[in-house]
């Protein structure tokens, strides 16, 4: 990922936040011909120091379940358009529009499994986690035969990153007056992504 120094992040607590807020990721692998193949998947995330584990599953017919071990996992954070008209120095500096955003690219290896007990545990934890996020009360029952039989339709994976690239592009390359003006303009927009980007910009400034 192209990451100018001003936008590079190394604090893994920012990755914690990013995945917690945006757990629907893009997983990229290569097929037998070397062509890229992408799937959009919900995941579970755990970190202990520098050790990270990301878990999820594919539908069994998904070709990605049979690809090689090497993978790129992309976490898509908040993003927002930035108008050049918001900059106080737009005329003398000849400013142009841009896009502010936060994202993470994780490079590593996939471990696949289709053991029924392990899949049941994964689906239970996935459903509990995401039901809690939305206030839902549905629960996967691993002892229910109907649910148990459905596990044959999925393949689980564990993704262990070897390299993490974090990019938080938040107008760090602009003077404070521009950053404040952009944050204020984003805060005024009735869009969750814009307001999240503004909050990140304010946090960076403090």
C-alpha positions, 0 to 999 in steps of 0.5 A: 500500500502506498503510504506517505510517511505523514499518514503511516501509523504503527500503534496497533491500538488503532488497528484494534479500533478499526476492526472493532468498528469495521469488522466486514473485511476484504480478503484477497488471495491468488487463484491457480493462474495467479489472478487475484480473487477477493471475498467480503467477509465478517471476521473476529479479531484478537490481539495479544501484544504483537500477535494477531489472530483473525477468524472467519469462514467461507461458503464451501463453494467459494473458490477462495477456500481452495487457494494457497495460504498467502493472503492480503486482508483489507480493513476498510475504515471510515472515509470522506471526500474533502473539498478544496473549498474548505481550506482557508489557504485554498487560493494562495496554495492552489489546493485541490480536492482529496479524500481522507480515510483510515485503512489497514492492509494485513499480509499473512497466511491462512489456516483452513479447517472444516472440523465440525466442533471447531466450526460450531465454536466459530459460528457461535462466537461470530453470531454472539459478537455481531448479534450483541453489536446490533442488539439482536437475540438470535443465537446459534445452537451447536446442539441443534441438528438443523444448525449442526448440519449447516456447518457442512456448507462452510470452511473456516479459516484463521488468518495470522498476519506477518505484516501490518500496514496502517494508513490514517490519511487525516490531512496531517500534511496540512497546516493546523488551520486547514485541518480544523476547517476540514474537521468542522466541515465534516462534522457538519455533514449528516454522514457517519463516515464523515463524522468518524473521520472528523473525530479521528482528525480531532483525536490526532490534533490532541 
